[in-house]
Amino acid sequence: MLWRLAIHTLLRDRGKLIAGLVGVIFAVVLVNLQGGLYLGLIGKASLLVDRSHANVWIGESGMHNVDFAHPIPTRWLHRVRSVPGVAEAEAIVVAVSEMSLPSHGYEGVMVIGVNPLSRLGHAFTLREGSPTALQEPHGVIVDACDDDKLDAPRLGELREVGGQKVRITGRSHGTMGFLVTPYLFTSRQRAYALTQTPPDMCSYILVRTDRAANVSAVCDEINRRIPGAMAVSADRFADISVRYWMQRTGLGISFGAATLLGLLVGLVMVGQTLYAMVLDRLQEYATLKAIGATERELLTVLLGQSLGIAAIGVAIGLLVTGILQRALDSPRAPITISPALMLTSASLVLLMCIIAVLLPYLRIRDIDPQIAMQA
Amino acid sequence: MEVPSLFTDQPLATAQLSPPFGIAMPAAVPPVLRTEGVWKGFFSGSQRREVLRGIDFQIRPGELVFLSGPSGSGKSTLLAILGCLLTPDRGRLWINGRDADRLTIAERAEIRRRDIGFVFQRFQLIQGLSALDNVALPLGLLGHSPSDARRRAADLLTQLGLGDHCQLRPTQLSPGQCQRVALGRAVIAKPSILLADEPTAALDAVNGREIMNLLRDCVKRTNVAAVIVTHDPRIEAFADRICRLEDGIIVP
């Protein structure tokens, strides 16, 4: 009966209900978009790892970010291949260079040199060009999303990278890292020339283990056999790369603050709505007290109203979030909204609505039931 | 004029009602409500004014007692004390034999919920609820299931002549209908005490008489003790006993 009272009273005052809903919807949308942007952005920080088709990454001990590689000896590759459980291993090069632009300028690029005959390290999704693009003479793959930075290189176009001739033999879509520097995929041998990296060095060794192999055990064995090397699972290295940006840039704090702000605005709007509804109904609350309703029961009414606002607001908020995500999501600013994020936002908003009850509840506690007798 | 009879199928004719005065309750029946030497005062600025000055009052089950008197004589204050809405500064109050002087807020709420039904001058119905839910509300507070509470409320509203108005909200009802709904809310939980504050003040003569008929019918059939604050001389004939207050004292 109290829930019925709560919901009917809430629905009767549509103006205030809408004001409260706006607060909840605002909070839900902001939390989801901020969270989605955050997840999308930090996802970019580990893009090379996540899409590498490898489950073990080996680099110099103390490696902390996939984009900032330190050279390691390529000869380690042979020792890695001899470790039990290793099905496939390839060396890759990750190094910075510059591409000449038709407009006579230069643009920094992150050259990723991989074995064209292996899937390891192929983090791109080819949209234009042959699957053997990296095997073609001078062949490189650029991403269509970097067209504005690279002056829209067309398939077959010749450019210069690091003073060397390259040909655009493939174009991918959506391979964008955390850095503003575009990724450029090529063969490892060509990458040496484009980045002036000594041919006996590489940046990482990528490993695909046997299905039955224990990844952790393989890493331990590699670390034991190669002093100075650091072998970690791909998931672990992705985590290390994400943490690097979170801790060094304060990214988490920035997005967290914006999310908190959204929740605060929602809190104030829902609290204000409920408070105004209580003020409008002082006589009714006094009457309820007069006929024997306890403060706990009146709190139940308030909570019912607050949770009603939360339920409707979360539903509409998630719908609006979905629409905005479709409209705004792009490889440059990906919005990754997972079910866990939606659940978290709903829980936070629910908590916010429960807290918003506090002020109106204090007002209700002060209501003298005797005012029900005042005409 | 015939009006529906509460808790029975038989209509109750106004002419059949008992005479308003002279109903003597058996002395053996203990009072359901009793005060002894109740004082209550309020500050008006820095000036303290004693509104009630040593009130001794009691009412037995089945009695319909009017509190009358001029404005400011303390009728409503006494009613609020009898209804556990106010606490006396001095004196004692017993409700169903229980000393109600030193109860906590929660205990007073419990007494109001179980033992007392209120009818207010301005009805004080919950605007967001239908007539049915307004009447069912006290049963909900007492822990009845919503379906049971609403079924009983529907039966009572039918007895009150509002069977076709169950789903209407207070704004869709006339003042007379609102007061009948308010009466239904007051009696549905079968309280032992019914307190009404100027129940006919907002009604015209016809509706006022109808409400008083229903009230009196309820008192006589359910044995509830009813205290009604009024200064409406048109309804004095319904009272078993009239207590007149002047300057905070019950005058003979």
Interface residues (C-beta under 8 A of the other chain):
Chain A: M1 L2 R4 L5 H8 T9 L10 L11 R12 D13 Q283 E284 A286 T287 L288 K289 A290 I291 G292 A293 T294 E295 E297 D368 P369 Q370 A372 M373 A375
Chain B: S76 L79 A80 G83 L85 L86 I105 A106 A109 E110 I111 R112 R113 R114 I116 G117 F118 F120 Q121 R122 Q124 I126 Q127 G128 L129 D133 A136 L137 P138 L139 G140 L141 H144 P146 A149 R185 D197 E198 A201 A202
